[in-house]
C-alpha cells in the first residue's frame, strides 16, 4: 500500500479513478484502525509487508497479549481472529 495512514487510504478510495484489486479488504482494515490497533501474527508474511498494511507485526500471540496489556491495561478488550480473511471486526 502506498499510503502512510488509514485516513489517507480511505480518502484515496473516494476518488473514482483510484482502484486496487481487493481494495475492500484494505478499506476494512483501515476502518478498524480508526478504532483500534491491529497486531498481526504470521510466520508466513514478512514484517515489512505487514507494516505496509498499517498493522503491527508480532512474533507470537503471547507477545501480542503482553504488548496489549502493557499498552492499554489489564482490562482492555482483545479480539483474536484465527485464519479467516473474510472476518472483519467492527
JOGIKA-V486731 format. One record per run of one state. SS is the DSSP state (h for helix, s for strand, l for the rest). FROM is the first residue (numbers start at 1). TO is the last residue. Records with the same first field share a line. If there is no record, write none. Layout:
SS=FROM-TO + FROM-TO
//
This chain:
l=1-5 + 13-22 + 34-38 + 42-46 + 53-55 + 59-60 + 73-90
h=6-12 + 23-33 + 47-52 + 61-72
s=39-41 + 56-58
//
